[in-house]
Amino acid sequence: MILKTFGTTCVNAYTSAQNKIMKQKQTKISEDIIMKTTILTFVFVAFALITFATSPESNSSSTYVITKNGVQVCKDFKIGLFKTKIQMTDGQTVMVSNSDITGYYKNNRLFEYLPLYINHVKVENHVKMELIRVKNNQKVYKHEVYNASNKVQSILNVYDKNNQFICSFDAKNKANLMEYFNITEE
């Protein structure tokens, strides 16, 4: 009888200890799940805030005009024949001579006025060119013109970081430059 009571007591103690261990494991698992859920929620909220904070619609400085005197952050601008009308973010309107404008950024596209080269020969002093790619301080700009059959032709040139001409895309180097700058045919 004493042996039976001792055995029952041992089994009860073992079962009780096992139940305590299971509860601790369940509590530990619950704490791990809560911690992981909290971390994931934080990551998703941070991602959403960063995404919406950097979207072009929420960025009030997504339009600007670059002049010889500096950068004019604005709501909108219209380029006229001789002057550009700039509507500032505070509602004020400013007129700037087109000869003072060196570039502008609008609708996630950067345009700069640079000398145009065709087949390594300077053709015009300053034309509007769109920045396409930048790699190792070398920039590829595109200028579009109408050819003799009224089709748009893209002229691609490479400039250095100081906007000094390096080379034109031509029949000899076009494939290599397209690959180097990771540009695909349009």
N, C-alpha and C positions, 0 to 999 in steps of 0.2 A: 504494500500500500504506500509506504513512504517512497519507494522507487517510482511508483506510478505518479504520485503527486509531484515528485521532483521532475520527472519527465514532462508532465503537463506544464509545469512552471517554466521549464526550459523552452518548450515549444511556444508557449505564450510569450515569453520574453523575446525569442527569436522572431516570432510573427510581429510583435510590437516594434521591434527594432527595424524589421524589414519594411513595415508600414511607414515608420518615420523617414527611412531612407527614400522610399517612393515619393512621399510628400515633399521632401527636400528636392528631389530630382524634378518633380512636377513644378515646384516653385521656381527652381533654377531655369527650367525650360520656359516657363511663363515669363520670367524676367528677361531671358534671352530674346524671346519673341517680341516682347514689348520694346526692348532696346533696339532690335533690328527694325521694327516697324517705325519707331521714332526717327532713327537715322534715315531710313528710306523716305519718310515723309519730309524731313528737313531737306534732303537732297532734291526731291521733286519741287518743293516750294522755291528753293534757291535757283534751280534751273529755270523755273517759270518766271521768276523775277528778273533774272539776267536776260532771258530771251525777250521779254516784253520791254525791258529797259533799254535794250540795244536795237529794237526794231526801228526802221526808218520812219514809221508813222509817229512814234513817240519822241523822236529826236528832233528838237526844234532847230538844230544847227545843220540840218541835212541839205541846206541850200546856201551857197555862198559865192561871192564874186571876188576874184583875185585881181587886185590892181597894183600899179607900181608903188602905191603908198601903203599897201597892206591888204588884209582880208576883210571884206564886208560881209558879215553874217546877216542873212535876210530871210524874209518869208518867200519872196518871189522877185523876179526881175524880167524885164523885157528889153531885148537888144534892138535898138532902132538903127536908122541909117547912119547917124553921126554920134548919138548918145545912147546910153543905157539907163533905163529907169529902174531904180532899185527900191523896192518896198521893204523897209527895215522891219525888224521884229516888233518895234514899239509903235508901228503905224506910220512913221515918218517916211517921206519919199525923197530920195536923193538921185540926182542926175550926174552921171559920170561920162566923160568923153570916151568913146570907143578906143581911142589911141592909148588911153591909160589902162585898159583892161588887158591882163596877161592870161586870164583863164577863168573858168567857173566850174562849180560842182552843182549838179541838179539831177534829180531822179537816179541817184546812185551811179552817176557817170561823171568822170572828170574830163574836161576839155581844156586844152591849153593852146595858145597861139605860138607856133614855132615855125622856123623856116622849112619850106617844103623842098625835098630832094626827090628827084625821079632818076633812077639808075645812076645814083651817086653825083648827080649834077643839080646844083641849087637852081630851082625854078622860080620860086616866089619867096619874098621876105617873111611874111607871117600869114599863116592860114590856121584855121581852127582844126585841131587834131584831137582825137579821143584816145585817152590812155587805155591800152588793152592789157598789158602785162608788165610786171617788174620782176627782174631776176638779177641778183648780184650787181646792184646799182645801175643796171641797164634797163631802159624803158622802151617798150614797143608802143608806137602811136599809129593810129589809123586815120587816114584822110580819104574821104570818098568824093569822087568826081564822076561826071557823066562822060562816057567815051563817045566816039563818033556815031555809034548805033543807039544812043540814048539809054544805055544800060549803065547801072552804077558800077564803078570800078573802085576797089579798095587799094590804096597805096599804103604800104606798111614800111615804116622807118624805125631804126633803132637809134636812141640817143643815150648819152651818159647822164649821170646824176646832175650835172650842170647844164643839161639840155643842149649839149654839143653833139652834132651829128656824128654817128659812128658808121652806119651803113644802111643801104636800102635792101628790101627784099627783092631779089631779081631771079631770073631763071636758074642761075648757077647755085645760089645759096639758099633759096626759098625752103627747100625740104629740110635742110639742116637747121635753119633758124626756127622753122615751125616746130620741129622736134625739141630743140633746145628750150624754147619758151613755152612749150606745151600748148600750142595754138592749133585748133582744128579748122578745117576748111568750112566756110559758111555755106 
